[in-house]
Amino acid sequence: MECESVAAASHGVNLAGRFDERGNGRIAWLNFGPAGQMRDLQFKGEAARRTGAEYTLHAIPRKNGHAARLPDGRAIASVQIRWLAAAPHANPSRPVKARFDVVVLDDFARVRQAIDRLLANQPSLFDDGPLVRASLMRALFSELGMPERSWCCVDDTDMPPALIDPPEVSASAFEKREWQPFFQYCATCHFTRERFPPNFLSGNASQVEENLRQCAPRMLVRLSAWRIPVEQRIKSPMPPATALAGLGTKTHRWAGSEELEMLRAYVEGLSLRGGRPSTVAELLKEGYEALPRSLPGTN
């Protein structure tokens, strides 16, 4: 199966997948536009049933053995595929038009409502500081009426402050003029010894060059997101809006800045020279997660 209106349907459901006659199959890519994308959904359904001139195939998707969920937490409860039986003596290899119905279940609403109550009643859990997972999850479990459990490391009064290993500074990379905007606007998160967030600014000049070339498609999508309305973004923009104050700018100013365009144009050129598409639409044709990883592989 493949949706024939991928290029035209910016907000519709686009998909590519395969089913057998028993209702088992796999959808490689399911795109709901602004609602998000899903990849590699496994289906175990029931045999197609015929009613009159129409076949119906009903299947329930799973992801890694669990309910398949959209980024906002909603579950894809089931899908139903309907198509007309082929006319006698019809070409068996010709395309057949089918209707694909998706049932989305918002069973995650209770969690969102619980988070809203925590925001109203315990705002300190969401203060502008390091997120303390144990404290937040303990409060969320309590709000949802889940069984009490012990949480490690809630009390950190006797713990030393967290320290980050400083990155190894490479003069050969830092002195490259065309990379100065990256060191200025991306170094806070991406100039470290840690591979997450991707530390593409670490290493000598040849390593940084390879990192940028590898990461260019994803960087182009994230930088270009500033040009896209919030409700239509597939991924959040980079640098993130929360980091702009520390960079001495504001959202509306950064979105139209020469600095942003300089960063975007550079990675666009890298993507093009690497034989990859240089437009966001083409890069996202099979979904963001299908793009090359942010860093070259290591042993």
Protein Blocks (a to p, Z undefined) as FASTA:
>chain_A
ZZfklmmmmmbccddddddfkopacdfbdcehjnopcehiacdddddddehjbccddddd
deehiacddfkopacfbdcdddddddehiafkbccddddddddddfklmmmmmmmmmmmm
mmmlmcccdddfklmmmmmmmmnopacdddehkbmmlpccdddddddddfklmmpmklmm
mmmmmmmmmmcfbfbdcffkgccfklmmmmmmmmmmmmmmmmmmmmpcfklpfbdcdddf
klmmmnopafklmmmgmklmmmmmmmmmmmmmnopafbfklmmmnojklpccfbdcdZZ
